[in-house]
Amino acid sequence: MPSFQPIELVWADTKNYVAKQYQTGRSFGNILSDYQIRSWGVDCNKLVKHCRRSMNSWTSQDKVLSGNLEKLIVPENYQRELESFNSRFLSADEIEGLKRDHNNCVNIIIDDDYEVIE
């Protein structure tokens, strides 16, 4: 999730800042300067803390996971379920079940043949 990645937050903020500086005839040097001013002034510690709070908040609202980033708790039956999907094809029913039952905590990419590829 991009909101959990500090670099994604830096990039989003920086590109929006640079875009707002647009003027006709602006040189690449001006664009680069605006980019450097905005991105190099970022307080990385503050961003990391923000991302950690976001992850902990998300986990507290999840249907399966509990705990926090430092001590994430995954129910044993769910761990076994995830391990059973490793290196095998999923049926359409299994995919629909994952979407229904674990909507907030399962991130898989599925090709047209319902093969888990990531």
C-alpha positions as a printed NumPy array, in Angstrom:
array([[  0.   ,   0.   ,   0.   ],
       [  1.546,   3.335,  -1.024],
       [  0.469,   5.025,   2.206],
       [  2.746,   2.607,   4.083],
       [  5.818,   3.519,   2.005],
       [  7.629,   6.743,   2.976],
       [  9.212,   7.099,  -0.47 ],
       [  5.768,   7.032,  -2.089],
       [  4.671,   9.899,   0.156],
       [  7.797,  11.888,  -0.735],
       [  7.247,  11.284,  -4.433],
       [  3.541,  12.242,  -4.3  ],
       [  4.25 ,  15.445,  -2.399],
       [  7.221,  16.387,  -4.576],
       [  5.529,  15.803,  -7.929],
       [  2.466,  17.781,  -6.802],
       [  4.666,  20.636,  -5.61 ],
       [  6.657,  20.72 ,  -8.859],
       [  3.464,  20.585, -10.935],
       [  2.037,  23.601,  -9.073],
       [  5.149,  25.61 ,  -9.988],
       [  4.389,  25.246, -13.711],
       [  4.833,  28.328, -15.874],
       [  5.069,  28.601, -19.642],
       [  8.69 ,  28.571, -20.75 ],
       [  9.959,  27.007, -17.543],
       [ 13.332,  25.307, -18.031],
       [ 14.34 ,  21.829, -16.943],
       [ 16.808,  23.479, -14.576],
       [ 13.895,  25.209, -12.825],
       [ 12.008,  21.929, -12.566],
       [ 15.054,  20.151, -11.16 ],
       [ 15.66 ,  22.939,  -8.661],
       [ 12.034,  22.801,  -7.446],
       [ 12.278,  19.027,  -7.159],
       [ 15.464,  19.206,  -5.107],
       [ 14.168,  21.942,  -2.821],
       [ 11.001,  20.015,  -2.039],
       [ 12.307,  16.442,  -1.851],
       [ 15.574,  17.135,  -0.039],
       [ 13.823,  19.095,   2.688],
       [ 11.755,  16.103,   3.797],
       [ 11.971,  14.959,   7.407],
       [ 12.375,  11.212,   6.825],
       [ 11.941,  10.315,  10.501],
       [  8.598,  12.089,  10.539],
       [  7.474,  10.232,   7.405],
       [  8.506,   6.849,   8.795],
       [  6.59 ,   7.539,  12.015],
       [  3.547,   8.55 ,   9.98 ],
       [  3.721,   5.328,   7.943],
       [  4.084,   3.211,  11.072],
       [  1.018,   4.885,  12.602],
       [ -0.901,   4.271,   9.357],
       [  0.04 ,   0.576,   9.375],
       [ -0.938,   0.169,  13.02 ],
       [ -4.248,   1.925,  12.414],
       [ -4.967,  -0.296,   9.41 ],
       [ -4.107,  -3.436,  11.384],
       [ -6.392,  -2.392,  14.249],
       [ -9.321,  -2.288,  11.808],
       [ -8.467,  -5.479,   9.921],
       [-10.772,  -8.509,  10.149],
       [ -7.941, -11.045,  10.528],
       [ -4.735,  -9.386,  11.714],
       [ -4.256,  -7.883,  15.161],
       [ -1.467,  -6.422,  17.232],
       [  0.796,  -3.758,  15.799],
       [  3.776,  -3.44 ,  13.525],
       [  6.193,  -4.495,  16.255],
       [  4.121,  -7.544,  17.198],
       [  1.811,  -8.522,  14.359],
       [ -0.549, -11.357,  15.221],
       [ -1.755, -13.638,  12.435],
       [ -4.173, -16.377,  13.522],
       [ -2.708, -19.872,  13.125],
       [ -5.532, -21.077,  10.878],
       [ -4.927, -18.132,   8.555],
       [ -1.181, -18.85 ,   8.408],
       [ -1.953, -22.444,   7.379],
       [ -4.411, -21.198,   4.767],
       [ -1.811, -18.899,   3.219],
       [  0.828, -21.645,   3.242],
       [ -1.585, -23.98 ,   1.434],
       [ -1.789, -21.501,  -1.462],
       [  1.961, -21.419,  -1.947],
       [  3.049, -22.662,  -5.387],
       [ -0.275, -23.937,  -6.656],
       [ -3.172, -22.821,  -8.796],
       [ -6.293, -21.382,  -7.218],
       [ -9.786, -22.254,  -8.31 ],
       [-12.277, -19.515,  -9.119],
       [-14.166, -20.412,  -5.924],
       [-10.995, -20.084,  -3.827],
       [-10.281, -16.676,  -5.343],
       [-13.809, -15.482,  -4.658],
       [-13.481, -16.779,  -1.087],
       [-10.25 , -14.845,  -0.605],
       [-11.824, -11.692,  -1.967],
       [-14.844, -12.108,   0.296],
       [-13.203, -13.328,   3.503],
       [ -9.835, -11.547,   3.482],
       [-10.501,  -8.426,   1.497],
       [ -8.372,  -6.199,   3.707],
       [ -5.312,  -8.369,   4.169],
       [ -4.673, -10.552,   1.119],
       [ -2.742,  -8.968,  -1.715],
       [ -2.43 , -11.277,  -4.703],
       [ -2.192, -10.687,  -8.4  ],
       [ -4.068, -13.178, -10.5  ],
       [ -3.648, -13.797, -14.214],
       [ -6.467, -14.88 , -16.551],
       [ -6.024, -18.537, -15.594],
       [ -6.372, -17.817, -11.861],
       [ -2.741, -18.554, -11.143],
       [ -1.24 , -16.768,  -8.178],
       [  1.736, -14.947,  -9.656],
       [  2.728, -12.707,  -6.752]])
